[in-house]
Amino acid sequence: MITIYVHEHGETNRAPKVDPAWLEPASDVRLWVDVVAPGPEEGRLLSDVFRFHPLSVEDALSAIHHPKIEAYPGYLYLILHGIDFDNRRGGFATRDVDFFLGRNSLVTVHDGHSRSIAALKAICEEHEHVLAEGPAALLHRIVDRMVDNYRPEIDALEDHIDELEEGAILGDRQDLIRHILNIKRDLASLRRVVLPQRDAVGRLARREFPQISDEITYRFRDVYDHFVRMSEEAILFQDRVTSILEAHLAAISNRLNVVMKVLTVISTIFLPLTVLTGMWGMNIPLPMFPGADAAQFWWVGGVMATIAAGMLTLFWWKRWM
């Protein structure tokens, strides 16, 4: 599906198709073409009407690519990723958006799930100045809104990490390792997307391309700062999760050591008791304690209790328990 917005003579309107005259060097028309779920027809529009390079068209029509920016004769090709948190899966869903930035035109290609572009469409239909500022300013608005959409998801991720830290301290979660590994996977996905985008937007903020004016460069510097903070937070979160995992494993090892110490004390105490019961349980004449036959049980029981008490006292004095 193709949506076309044209700003001409101070007004912004939707158009049914792209007029090739709008793309002429002498044209003062401002054009935004949004392509959703592109197919062969949309591919012909990019190749035949806009005359984009076949490699960039192929990338725009194919599956997800890593964020990047490439300069072609007459236009810039930019791939950025939007991150939506999928609560049903419990992880990040990455959706790429392709941008073709020309002298007076902006072409966006995506799968139809971009919240940023949907919001800008509604604003563009109500406010003429959005498209009147030019395609580079429109590109900045979309990218800036994409960055703003990351913040709630990163905050939710941080809250999840706080819950994991509390669970590791209290030791009341049996499935903590599974949650830690899941969040480590999400953080790896976040870093894999944010770091290349930071570099791509950084190039837009360094006046490398003629399509980006000085004024728009200053705006992209602010977006670049947001990406820098997000990349630093992703690294910090990964360090925190690693620390949580190490603390959890250390706590498990410590609890196991305590259990083993108790079992070792019990086994050590019962070792001499087992020897005594084995000796006095043999069916042969043995030395007798003073008293009648009935008193022998109490003598043996007293000796065993004395040995157990003495060993417990020794263990306590040695601080082994």
C-alpha positions as CSV (number, residue, x, y, z in Angstrom):
1,M,0.0,0.0,0.0
2,I,1.3,3.4,-0.9
3,T,0.4,6.7,0.8
4,I,1.5,10.0,-0.9
5,Y,1.6,13.4,0.7
6,V,2.4,16.5,-1.4
7,H,3.1,20.0,-0.1
8,E,2.6,22.6,-2.8
9,H,1.6,26.2,-2.8
10,G,1.5,26.2,1.0
11,E,-0.9,23.2,1.3
12,T,-0.4,19.6,2.1
13,N,-2.6,17.1,0.4
14,R,-2.8,13.4,-0.4
15,A,-2.2,12.3,-4.0
16,P,-3.2,9.1,-5.8
17,K,0.1,8.7,-7.6
18,V,3.5,10.3,-7.9
19,D,3.9,12.8,-10.8
20,P,7.4,12.5,-12.2
21,A,7.5,16.3,-12.7
22,W,7.6,16.6,-8.9
23,L,11.0,14.9,-8.9
24,E,12.6,17.3,-11.4
25,P,15.4,19.5,-10.2
26,A,13.4,22.7,-10.7
27,S,10.4,21.4,-8.8
28,D,9.6,23.1,-5.4
29,V,7.2,20.4,-4.3
30,R,7.8,18.6,-1.0
31,L,6.9,14.9,-1.3
32,W,6.5,12.1,1.2
33,V,5.7,8.6,-0.1
34,D,5.0,5.9,2.5
35,V,5.2,2.3,1.3
36,V,3.7,-0.4,3.5
37,A,4.4,-4.1,3.0
38,P,6.1,-3.5,-0.4
39,G,5.5,-5.9,-3.3
40,P,6.3,-5.9,-7.0
41,E,4.2,-2.8,-7.7
42,E,5.9,-0.8,-5.0
43,G,9.3,-2.1,-6.2
44,R,8.6,-0.7,-9.7
45,L,7.7,2.7,-8.1
46,L,11.1,2.8,-6.4
47,S,13.0,1.7,-9.4
48,D,11.2,3.3,-12.4
49,V,9.8,6.5,-10.9
50,F,12.3,7.5,-8.3
51,R,15.2,5.7,-10.1
52,F,16.8,4.4,-6.9
53,H,19.8,2.2,-7.2
54,P,18.8,-1.5,-7.6
55,L,20.9,-2.6,-4.6
56,S,19.1,-0.1,-2.3
57,V,15.7,-1.2,-3.7
58,E,16.6,-4.8,-3.2
59,D,17.5,-4.1,0.5
60,A,14.3,-2.2,1.0
61,L,12.1,-5.0,-0.4
62,S,13.9,-7.8,1.5
63,A,13.8,-9.0,5.1
64,I,15.3,-7.2,8.1
65,H,18.8,-5.7,7.6
66,H,21.1,-4.2,10.2
67,P,20.9,-0.4,10.6
68,K,23.1,1.5,8.2
69,I,23.4,4.6,6.1
70,E,24.7,4.8,2.5
71,A,25.1,7.7,0.1
72,Y,23.9,7.2,-3.5
73,P,23.9,9.8,-6.3
74,G,21.1,12.2,-5.5
75,Y,19.8,10.6,-2.3
76,L,20.6,8.9,1.0
77,Y,19.6,5.4,1.9
78,L,19.0,4.8,5.7
79,I,17.9,1.7,7.6
80,L,16.8,2.2,11.2
81,H,15.0,-0.2,13.6
82,G,12.0,0.4,15.8
83,I,11.8,-1.8,18.9
84,D,8.4,-2.9,20.2
85,F,8.1,-4.8,23.4
86,D,6.0,-7.9,22.8
87,N,4.4,-8.7,26.1
88,R,3.0,-12.0,24.9
89,R,6.5,-13.3,24.1
90,G,8.2,-11.3,26.8
91,G,10.9,-9.9,24.6
92,F,11.8,-7.3,22.0
93,A,10.4,-7.4,18.5
94,T,12.6,-5.5,16.0
95,R,11.1,-3.8,13.0
96,D,13.2,-2.0,10.4
97,V,12.2,1.1,8.5
98,D,13.9,2.1,5.3
99,F,14.3,5.7,4.3
100,F,15.2,7.2,0.9
101,L,16.0,10.9,1.4
102,G,16.2,13.0,-1.7
103,R,16.4,16.7,-2.4
104,N,12.7,17.3,-2.1
105,S,11.3,13.9,-1.3
106,L,11.3,11.3,1.5
107,V,10.3,7.7,0.8
108,T,9.7,5.4,3.8
109,V,9.3,1.6,3.5
110,H,8.2,-0.6,6.4
111,D,5.9,-3.5,7.3
112,G,3.0,-1.4,8.6
113,H,3.7,-1.7,12.3
114,S,5.7,1.5,12.8
115,R,4.0,3.6,15.5
116,S,6.2,6.6,14.7
117,I,5.2,6.8,11.0
118,A,1.5,6.3,11.9
119,A,1.7,9.2,14.3
120,L,3.4,11.4,11.7
121,K,0.9,10.6,9.1
122,A,-1.9,11.9,11.4
123,I,0.1,15.0,12.2
124,C,1.0,15.7,8.6
125,E,-2.6,15.7,7.5
126,E,-3.5,18.3,10.1
127,H,-0.5,20.6,10.0
128,E,1.0,21.8,6.7
129,H,4.2,23.0,8.3
130,V,5.4,19.4,9.0
131,L,6.0,18.7,5.3
132,A,6.7,22.4,4.5
133,E,10.0,22.2,6.5
134,G,11.4,19.7,4.0
135,P,12.0,16.0,3.8
136,A,15.1,16.1,6.0
137,A,13.1,17.7,8.8
138,L,10.4,15.1,8.4
139,L,13.1,12.4,8.6
140,H,14.2,13.9,11.9
141,R,10.7,13.9,13.2
142,I,10.2,10.2,12.5
143,V,13.6,9.2,13.9
144,D,13.1,11.3,17.0
145,R,9.7,9.7,17.6
146,M,11.2,6.3,17.1
147,V,13.8,7.1,19.8
148,D,11.1,8.4,22.1
149,N,9.2,5.1,21.7
150,Y,12.2,3.2,23.1
151,R,12.1,4.9,26.5
152,P,9.0,3.1,27.9
153,E,10.4,-0.3,26.8
154,I,13.8,0.4,28.3
155,D,12.1,1.5,31.6
156,A,10.1,-1.7,31.7
157,L,13.3,-3.6,31.1
158,E,15.0,-1.8,34.0
159,D,12.0,-2.6,36.2
160,H,12.3,-6.3,35.3
161,I,16.0,-6.2,36.2
162,D,15.1,-4.7,39.6
163,E,12.7,-7.6,40.2
164,L,15.4,-10.1,39.3
165,E,17.9,-8.4,41.8
166,E,15.3,-8.6,44.5
167,G,14.6,-12.2,43.7
168,A,18.3,-13.0,43.8
169,I,18.7,-11.3,47.2
170,L,15.6,-13.0,48.8
171,G,16.3,-16.3,47.0
172,D,12.5,-17.0,46.7
173,R,12.4,-17.6,42.9
174,Q,13.0,-21.1,41.6
175,D,13.0,-20.0,37.9
176,L,15.4,-17.1,38.3
177,I,18.0,-18.4,36.0
178,R,15.5,-18.8,33.1
179,H,14.4,-15.2,33.5
180,I,18.0,-14.0,33.7
181,L,18.9,-15.8,30.5
182,N,15.8,-14.4,28.7
183,I,16.6,-10.9,29.7
184,K,20.2,-11.4,28.6
185,R,18.9,-12.3,25.2
186,D,16.8,-9.2,25.1
187,L,19.7,-7.0,26.1
188,A,21.9,-8.6,23.4
189,S,19.2,-7.8,20.9
190,L,18.9,-4.2,22.2
191,R,22.7,-3.6,21.9
192,R,22.8,-5.2,18.4
193,V,20.2,-2.7,17.2
194,V,21.1,0.4,19.2
195,L,24.8,0.5,18.5
196,P,24.7,0.6,14.7
197,Q,21.8,3.1,14.8
198,R,23.9,5.3,17.0
199,D,26.7,5.3,14.4
200,A,24.3,5.9,11.5
201,V,22.6,8.9,13.2
202,G,26.0,10.1,14.3
203,R,26.9,10.5,10.6
204,L,23.7,12.5,10.1
205,A,24.8,14.8,12.9
206,R,28.3,15.4,11.4
207,R,27.3,17.3,8.2
208,E,28.6,14.5,6.0
209,F,25.7,14.7,3.5
210,P,24.4,17.6,1.4
211,Q,20.8,16.5,2.0
212,I,21.2,17.5,5.7
213,S,21.3,21.2,6.4
214,D,23.1,22.8,9.3
215,E,19.8,23.3,11.2
216,I,18.7,19.7,10.8
217,T,22.2,18.6,11.8
218,Y,21.7,20.2,15.2
219,R,18.5,18.3,15.6
220,F,20.1,15.0,14.8
221,R,22.8,15.7,17.4
222,D,20.0,15.6,20.0
223,V,18.8,12.2,18.6
224,Y,22.4,11.0,18.6
225,D,22.7,11.9,22.3
226,H,19.6,9.7,23.0
227,F,21.2,6.8,21.2
228,V,24.4,7.2,23.1
229,R,22.5,7.1,26.4
230,M,20.6,4.1,25.4
231,S,23.7,2.2,24.3
232,E,25.3,3.1,27.7
233,E,22.2,1.9,29.5
234,A,22.3,-1.4,27.5
235,I,25.9,-2.0,28.6
236,L,25.0,-1.1,32.2
237,F,22.0,-3.4,32.2
238,Q,24.1,-6.3,30.8
239,D,26.6,-5.8,33.6
240,R,23.9,-5.8,36.2
241,V,22.3,-8.9,34.8
242,T,25.7,-10.6,34.8
243,S,26.2,-9.6,38.4
244,I,22.7,-10.9,39.3
245,L,23.5,-14.3,37.7
246,E,26.9,-14.5,39.5
247,A,25.2,-13.6,42.8
248,H,22.5,-16.1,42.3
249,L,24.9,-18.9,41.5
250,A,27.0,-17.9,44.5
251,A,23.9,-18.0,46.8
252,I,23.0,-21.5,45.4
253,S,26.6,-22.7,46.0
254,N,26.5,-21.2,49.5
255,R,23.2,-22.9,50.4
256,L,24.6,-26.2,49.0
257,N,27.7,-25.8,51.2
258,V,25.5,-25.3,54.3
259,V,23.5,-28.3,53.5
260,M,26.6,-30.4,52.9
261,K,28.1,-29.2,56.2
262,V,25.1,-30.2,58.2
263,L,25.0,-33.6,56.5
264,T,28.7,-34.1,57.1
265,V,28.3,-33.2,60.8
266,I,25.5,-35.8,61.1
267,S,27.5,-38.4,59.3
268,T,30.6,-37.8,61.4
269,I,28.5,-38.1,64.6
270,F,26.9,-41.3,63.6
271,L,30.2,-42.9,62.5
272,P,31.4,-43.8,66.0
273,L,27.8,-44.6,67.1
274,T,27.6,-47.1,64.2
275,V,30.8,-48.7,65.4
276,L,29.5,-49.1,68.9
277,T,26.2,-50.5,67.9
278,G,27.9,-52.9,65.5
279,M,30.3,-54.2,68.2
280,W,27.7,-54.6,70.9
281,G,25.3,-56.2,68.3
282,M,27.6,-59.1,67.6
283,N,26.5,-62.5,68.7
284,I,29.6,-63.3,70.8
285,P,30.6,-62.8,74.4
286,L,31.6,-59.1,75.1
287,P,32.9,-57.2,78.1
288,M,29.9,-56.2,80.2
289,F,29.3,-52.9,81.9
290,P,28.4,-53.0,85.7
291,G,24.9,-54.1,86.4
292,A,22.4,-56.6,85.1
293,D,21.7,-57.4,81.5
294,A,18.9,-54.8,81.4
295,A,21.4,-52.1,82.4
296,Q,23.7,-52.8,79.4
297,F,21.3,-50.9,77.1
298,W,21.4,-47.8,79.2
299,W,25.2,-48.0,79.5
300,V,25.6,-48.2,75.7
301,G,23.0,-45.5,75.1
302,G,24.8,-43.2,77.6
303,V,28.2,-43.8,76.0
304,M,26.7,-43.0,72.6
305,A,25.0,-39.8,73.9
306,T,28.3,-38.7,75.6
307,I,30.2,-39.2,72.4
308,A,27.6,-37.3,70.3
309,A,27.6,-34.4,72.8
310,G,31.4,-34.3,72.9
311,M,31.6,-34.2,69.1
312,L,29.0,-31.5,68.9
313,T,30.9,-29.5,71.5
314,L,34.1,-29.9,69.5
315,F,32.5,-28.8,66.3
316,W,31.1,-25.7,67.9
317,W,34.4,-24.8,69.5
318,K,36.2,-25.2,66.1
319,R,33.4,-23.1,64.5
320,W,32.6,-25.9,62.1
321,M,28.9,-25.4,62.7
